[in-house]
Amino acid sequence: MARAARKKGEPYVPPVNEIELSSAHTGRKMVLIVVFLAIAAAMFVYGFMQLLRSDAGWQKIGAVTGQQPSCAEDITLQYELGAGQTSAREESRALSRLYGDACVAALRMFSNTSAWPEEHNVRYLNEHPNEAVTVQPGLYKALETVRASGDRTLYLGPLHEIYGNVFACEDDVLMAQFDPCQNQDVQQYFDRCLAFANDPAAVDVELLGDGQVRLAVSEDYMAFAEEEQIASFIDFDWMENAFIIDYLADTLTEAGYTRGVLSSYDGFVRDLGGSNETFAVSLYDGGQAGTAVAKVGYGGGMSGVYLRDYPMYEQDRYRFYVMEDGTILSSYLDTSDGRCRSAAADLLGCCWDMGCAETLLRMIPVYVADALSDQALDALAEQGVYCVWCQDGTVWYETNRLTVTDLYEAYTARPRGAD
């Protein structure tokens, strides 16, 4: 075969000879090809099944949400798979879907920032004061719990709006414009808001039965809100995840899933009660550079509320502001004057008779204070809420249902009341 002349600058390519392929042994070659394809397919299927396989035992459960907004980024579900009649894989798949649907529903239900068609959530209530509104059972139960407690933190919506601006600031100069401690105009605004927030005749959530509620707002408060462009009469704000975890726990246990633990980054824990194992909550004592100073062990069925007055995680940027001198402003607002307060760096409350929300509401007057009170701690214990906290290198704890282990360096653990 004649070859075309190579042009100047072109690379040399050796000539290609014509090769005649033999047709001998074609059947054997086809058999080998089929065998190799079968092996490759089997390996692919095995690899794919390995991806889908769920191991038995304690596993973190992902939330299948279909890319819908949900609360799953704030909440972790650990579950003991394969301990029942269902295989670990089937249980994991069903649980992931149920948990994901519940996370989507919880965010929509408690949100005060977003609206969805036909979703009568917290934002909807704020936008429709003095109207009878039918809400989801989970939200109705949450409002019922708040009303029964008598706590008025829910009604600090206007103040939490201001503190939202505080937490978004990038320097102390800008922050001072929103801080009631530094700006007299802001404090006067707080005083006017608090006069309404603490008065049930001015603002109150009325429970009408059959899932209906009315956010009752007086004419004076409505006029003030219009003048000041107030958008939130009520807001769960930093308490929200306590109510969300209770809703998730109810959803899972009603479906028969009881061998798990729900926890949130901001300190709320619900043990679903179906395991005999002992779990632990880490205690940090003011941060300690991120090192846990002790682990508090508890038995099944416990609700835990861990309050801390300092940031630890990325999400905490919405709840704290650290000033240049180290002073920390937090979301824990006192209903008496709107100032942020915390009685201790950390306070863990454990309860086996109530959910996270009810436990939290009983702890608020004890923690949102200038200092821990022995009388207040005694009153909590009488209500079934047993506390753990640090003071001067000592981890104090109550009740023989709790254990304190893994003490850090020179820390010691002592039961409250010990000499």
C-alpha positions, 0 to 999 in steps of 0.5 A: 500500500502506497504511503502519502509523502510526509509534509515538512514538520509532521512527525514520523509515523511508521507505516501500518501493515494490513493484518488479517485476523484469524476466525479460529477459536471464535466460540471460545473467545465469546465464552470468555467474554461472557464470563468476564462480563458476568464477573464484572456485573456480579462485582458491580451488584455486590458493590452496589448492595454494599452501599445499600447495606445497613449494619446491625447495631447502633448507627447514625440514621440519615434523614431522607427529605427529598431535598426539602428544607428540614431541621435535620442539620440540627438534630442527630438520630442514633438508632439500634438497628436489627434488634427487632423482627425486621432486618437492619437494612429494611429498618434503616430505610423505613426509619430514614424516610419516617425521620426525614418526613418528620424533620421536614414537618417539624421545620415547617410547623415551628418556623417563624421565618418561612411560610408554606401554602396551607401551613399554619405555623408560628409565622402564620399565627404572627401574621394573623393575630386575633383569628382562630387558626387550625394548627398541626397537632404537634404545634398545638401540643407545644403551645399547650405545654407553654401555656401550662407552664406559665412561662412568658419567654415565648412572647419575647418575639420583638426582643429576639428580633433585636438580639438577632441583629446583635448576633449578626454584627461583626464588631462591637461598634455596630453591636452597640447600636442594638445592645440595650445595655449600651443604647438607652433608646433600645432599653426604652423599646425593650421596656415597652415591649416587656410591658405587653409581653408579660401581660396576658391581657395584651398578648396570649395564645388561646387554646380553643380545642380541636386543634384551633388556637388564637393569638390574642393581641390587644388594640394597644399592642397592635397599634404599637406593633404597627408603629414599630413594625414588629413582625413577631408577637411570639417566637420559640427562638432558642427553645425551638429544638426542645419542642422539635425533639419532642415532636420527633420522639413522639412521631418515632415512638408512635410508629414503634421505633423506641431503640434510639436517641435524639440529640441537638447541637444546642443541648437537647436529648431524648432517649426513646426508652427502648434500650437497656444501655447507659448513654452519656452526655458530655459536660464542658464547664465554660468550654475548656477549649472544647475539652469535655470535663466529664461524662454524665451517664444515664439510663433509658427513657431520659430527657436531657436539657444542657444549657450553656452560655458560650458558643461551641459550634458553627450554628451558635453564631445565631445564638451568641455574640462574643465581645472584644473584651470576652463578654458573651451575649446570649439568647437567654433573655430574662422576661423581667428586663430583657437582659441576657443572663445565665446562672452558670456556664453549664447546667444539665437537667435530667428528667425521666417523667417529662419531655425536653420542652417541659423540662426546659420550661421548668429550668428557665427560671433557675438558669436565666438568673444571676446565680444558681440558687440552692432553693431553686435546685431543690424545687427542680429536684422535687419536680423530677428534674435532676441537675449537674453543673461545675463549680470551682473544679467540682462536678456536682450532681444529684440522684443515684440514677446519674453517674459521673465518669471520665473526669478531666485533669484535676476535676472531682465529682461530688453528689449534691449535699455531700460534706 
